[in-house]
């Protein structure tokens, strides 16, 4: 074995480091980690030769983006959201399609959705996995991530209360399957399991607490939708006397291992409470805008010290998973909400999109190269602005996840994308016919 050889060497380009952008960088990757990072050319010719040398002149080199909330199964349900508010959209379209989906269709939808994430520079996806009739359904999604090579946090969705088209599951079955999944992927570098209660109005407090305790026992946490619409807040107040965040806190469920997805309708007390307890918020600005749900108070949350991540949400309500589009929407909608363009900068938004990561020696090699030499981004005065305001996912040139080169020069080696797209188109048409009949 050629132990002295590094796997990948990247020369030129601006590198996002803990101290800011390093122009004309030099970066080496070995055994899944960044093994060298300095100015190009390196001062000392002591670096080992590399199997693969990539020129990154004119590119930005940064950590792979984190899509902190999606529903990969919904890749088969694009383009159906327009004109319906959240509850009607769920009842009339999404729940019937999810109920009719087979494991094979779920696997195909996850593959397509993951390739879409890969192409737009995402190296880690949090999938709120809703098709949960069997353990094998969750494993089908995990295997899709293993095939594509991206990191996946699979938040196994569950509901043990209410629901109309989506039946409630028995609490014991939920906890047993979660434990099996946690056990199976314990210590796995690529796949992480989380508890994924759908939303406070679809779960019992007892199962919510037990599933969270189970997740924490395995070093993980809970990922749930909350306060997405104004109706949800009013119903929570009618049912419990409390707003959703205050109710979650009353159950001891607002700690740093909890990810709160949406948080559009929070009042000042709730924002302070989330900041004090240390929970994370996942902001999905495009989905919230498409469904007419509202604009989350991102600036106030950040002021309260809340870590804010970005998610596309499912492709049924976005209707794509381009994190660059999400970054620009996060910035522009925050400015619109506050009527103040100074309150969220491109640098702030990039920090959210990369989940606060930067590139440094010893870090896992989740690295993307974004080509700024295009009519959309040139000339570049400020790299953060070029990335957030000018680029779309299509500007991503190269993607490395856990040290593996998954995309180079916009090509995916070993993957027949055209065949995958054709197969998904046929399968999605069959799914529609199963759910709603021909016509
Ligand atoms: Zn969602």
Boltz pocket constraint, residues with backbone or C-beta under 6 A from the ligand:
constraints:
  - pocket:
      binder: B
      contacts: [[A, 69], [A, 70], [A, 71], [A, 128], [A, 225], [A, 261], [A, 313], [A, 314]]
      max_distance: 6.0
